[in-house]
Amino acid sequence: MLKKISALVLAGVTAVALTSCGKGESGAAAPGGGKTIMGFSQVGAESGWRTANTKSVQEAAKAAGIELKFSDAQQKQENQIKAIRSYIQQKVDVIAFSPVVESGWDTVLKEAKNANIPVILTDRAVDSTDKTLYKTFLGSDFVEEGRKAGKWLTEESKSEAGPVNIVELQGTTGSAPANDRKAGFAEVIGSDPKFKVVASQTGDFTRAKGKEVMEAFLKSTPDIDVLYAHNDDMALGAIEAIEGAGKVPGKDIKIISVDAVKDGMQALADGKISYIVECSPLLGPQLMDLTKKVLAKEEVPARVVTEETTFTQEQAKKVLASRQY
């Protein structure tokens, strides 16, 4: 009888030990066992797009059983570097972040590499020449987004003799989407001299700054035919400025924007915005999938491009009710 009791106790101890060494049923496995911990540094909460992106990452992490340590950089690179160093000290399993700007990351990324913590870039790229500092980059092709905006404008204006005066609301100075959306747009319209960018300034991806800069554009450059905004929030702020100046957005000034958040799509459906190039913020599920593959030492592509489309007014009306963000 004593032998049977001892055997049962031993079996119970063994079961407890096995449970504590492995992952729980709801958690994703970390390399050394236990729940995967991701340190995620977000740019900020400057727009509707960014809010949707944060929600997507948080919900996807929860669904994947990944513990998320989240940090809001408030659009400051120094805050992101501080957060990444904190994640390194905490010995998280993986670090993911959306860089505020492209340059200045090599030192902290080398620190992560030396600590054997893989890094995944989301939404925005870095300009480092050392591609071993991160495992993969998940996000949109911002240059192509700029090209799409330029192609629509050239097609829309092909019957016009010109000049076509354009003002540009750029994103955060030095950021990948600002640099690339500007470059892609300029590449397309640059072949026709009738297109003239008469003013270009950062609106920092925010609605308030978009309104402020557009007000200044309207005072300094009264003859504006087109506004090219690097995101919907700046376009929405610019609409307020245009209406405040007694002009009709979408008619007196055509507006091209990027993102396709719900407020932007509503303005497109209402005819205030003329064309939107989509940039999807719903990167969470893909990020968690890449995380699991990276931690399992599987090969992943160096670049993962999200699939996106464009919208005219009629297309916006058809899909507006089903938009998730």
VENLIN-V126460 format. One record per backbone hydrogen bond with DSSP energy under -1.0 kcal/mol. NH is the residue of the N-H (numbers start at 1). CO is the residue of the C=O. Records with the same first field share a line. If there is no record, write none. Layout:
NH = CO / CO
//
This chain:
5 = 1
6 = 2
7 = 3
8 = 4
9 = 5
10 = 6
11 = 7
12 = 8
13 = 9
14 = 10
15 = 11
16 = 12
17 = 13
18 = 14
19 = 15
20 = 16
21 = 17
22 = 18
27 = 24
28 = 65
30 = 34
33 = 30
36 = 28
38 = 67
39 = 94
40 = 69
41 = 96
42 = 71
51 = 47
52 = 48
53 = 49
54 = 50
55 = 51
56 = 52
57 = 53
58 = 54
59 = 55
60 = 56
61 = 57
62 = 58
63 = 59
64 = 60
66 = 61
67 = 36
69 = 38
71 = 40
73 = 42
75 = 43
76 = 73
80 = 76
81 = 77
82 = 78
83 = 79
84 = 80
85 = 81
86 = 82
87 = 83
88 = 84
89 = 85
90 = 86
91 = 88
92 = 87
93 = 37
94 = 37
95 = 118
96 = 39
97 = 120
98 = 41
102 = 174
109 = 105
110 = 106
111 = 107
112 = 108
113 = 109
114 = 110
115 = 111
116 = 113
117 = 112
120 = 95
121 = 136
122 = 97
123 = 138
124 = 122
127 = 102
131 = 129
133 = 130
135 = 119
137 = 302
138 = 121
139 = 304
142 = 140
145 = 141
146 = 142
147 = 143
148 = 144
149 = 145
150 = 146
151 = 147
152 = 148
153 = 149
154 = 150
155 = 151
156 = 152
157 = 153
160 = 157
164 = 194
166 = 196
167 = 226
168 = 199
169 = 228
170 = 201
175 = 172
179 = 175
180 = 176
181 = 177
182 = 178
183 = 179
184 = 180
185 = 181
186 = 182
187 = 183
188 = 184
189 = 185
190 = 186
192 = 189
195 = 192
196 = 164
198 = 166 / 196
199 = 166
201 = 168
203 = 170
206 = 203
210 = 206
211 = 207
212 = 208
213 = 209
214 = 210
215 = 211
216 = 212
217 = 213
218 = 214
219 = 215
220 = 216
221 = 217
224 = 222
225 = 165
226 = 165
227 = 254
228 = 167
229 = 256
230 = 169
232 = 258
235 = 231
236 = 232
237 = 233
238 = 234
239 = 235
240 = 236
241 = 237
242 = 238
243 = 239
244 = 240
245 = 241
246 = 243
247 = 242
250 = 253
251 = 248
252 = 248
253 = 248
254 = 225
256 = 227
257 = 275
259 = 277
262 = 325
265 = 261
266 = 262
267 = 263
268 = 264
269 = 265
270 = 266
271 = 268
272 = 267
273 = 267
274 = 255
275 = 255
276 = 311
277 = 257
278 = 309
279 = 259
283 = 281
287 = 283
288 = 284
289 = 285
290 = 286
291 = 287
292 = 288
293 = 289
294 = 290
295 = 291
296 = 292
297 = 294
298 = 293
304 = 137
306 = 139
311 = 276
316 = 312
317 = 313
318 = 314
319 = 315
320 = 316
322 = 319
323 = 320
//
